[in-house]
Amino acid sequence: MSDDQTPAGNPEPGGSEPGTPGPGTPERGGSERGGPERGGPEPAEIRFFGTTWVHHDGGYVLRRAGAAVGSLALAAAGAVVLRFAFQGLEIAAVGPFVGILVVAGFAICSALAFRRTWDGFVRRPDPAARSAADASSQGLMLIGFIGSLLAYFCRSLVEAPGERLHRAEYTAARERYARRRGARTGNPAAKKSRPKKRR
């Protein structure tokens, strides 16, 4: 009875016996579940895009168009609000010097906010420098919000904002996972081959 059952259990890797399918189940189970896409690290989500940036599916193009149009519309609305503020200064007759200072201040803050937002899409800031600079840059980003919106608009024309950075990190995580998985699957085979040689 035992001789007839063993050949029937070997050709079926998904059998109910715990001993037979043990060595093959991690590899086959990972391939049946979607391979590295589901078995390894998950991609990080991007605001307004989720994980559609991985394969450019799920309305990725429409999301990019919506992000570009929305950020440009908000920047235009912000410019209108600033125009009303400048008109208020003119009505108050504060003088041309104050008006020039206000315009220059908003222009400089918008340029710095554009640069800071753009760099955030390309590279990950240093955690130590980030904690020290966050408190000082909150007011700058608030004043130069038009620059941040314009940076978001320009980046949406090329890709999902932050897609290149997230893709590089995701690819590196996948490579590290593949190396660790290869090392783990190699060790049990080496350990099981040694007792067979001794026998």
C-alpha positions, 0 to 999 in steps of 0.5 A: 500500500505504501509503495503504491501511494508514494508514486501517486503523491510525487507527480502532484506538487499540490498534494495534501501530504506535508512532506512531499511538496515542502521544498517546491511550494515556496517557488511554485506558490510565488509564481502562481500568486503573481511572482515578484509582483505579489511576493516581494515589496509593494510599490509606494503610492503617489498622491492622485495616482496610487500605484498606477505609475508602475504599469501606467494603467488604471487611467494613468494618462487621464490622471496625469492630464487631470493633475496638470490641468488642476495644478495650472488652474490652482496656480491661475486662481492664486495669481488672481488672489495675489492680484487683488492683494496688490490692488489693495496695496495700491488703494492703501497708497503705501508707496511704490517701495513697499509694492516692489518689496512685496512683488519681489518677495513673492517672486523669490518665494515662488522661485524657491518653492518651485526649486524645492518642490522639483527637487522633491520629485527627483531625489530623496532629501537627507533626513537630518537636513530635512528635519532642520529645514522643514520648520524654516521652509513651511512659511516659504512654501506657503508664500510661494505656493504658486511656484509649487503648483507650477512645479507640479504642473511641469512635472505632470507633463513628463510623468507622475510627480515623483514617479522616477524616484519611486520607480528607482526605489522600487526597482532597488527593493525588488533587486534586494528581495530577489537576492535575499530570496535566491540566498534563502532558496539556495541554503536548504538545497545545500543542507539536504545534499550533504546527508545524501552524500554521507549515506 
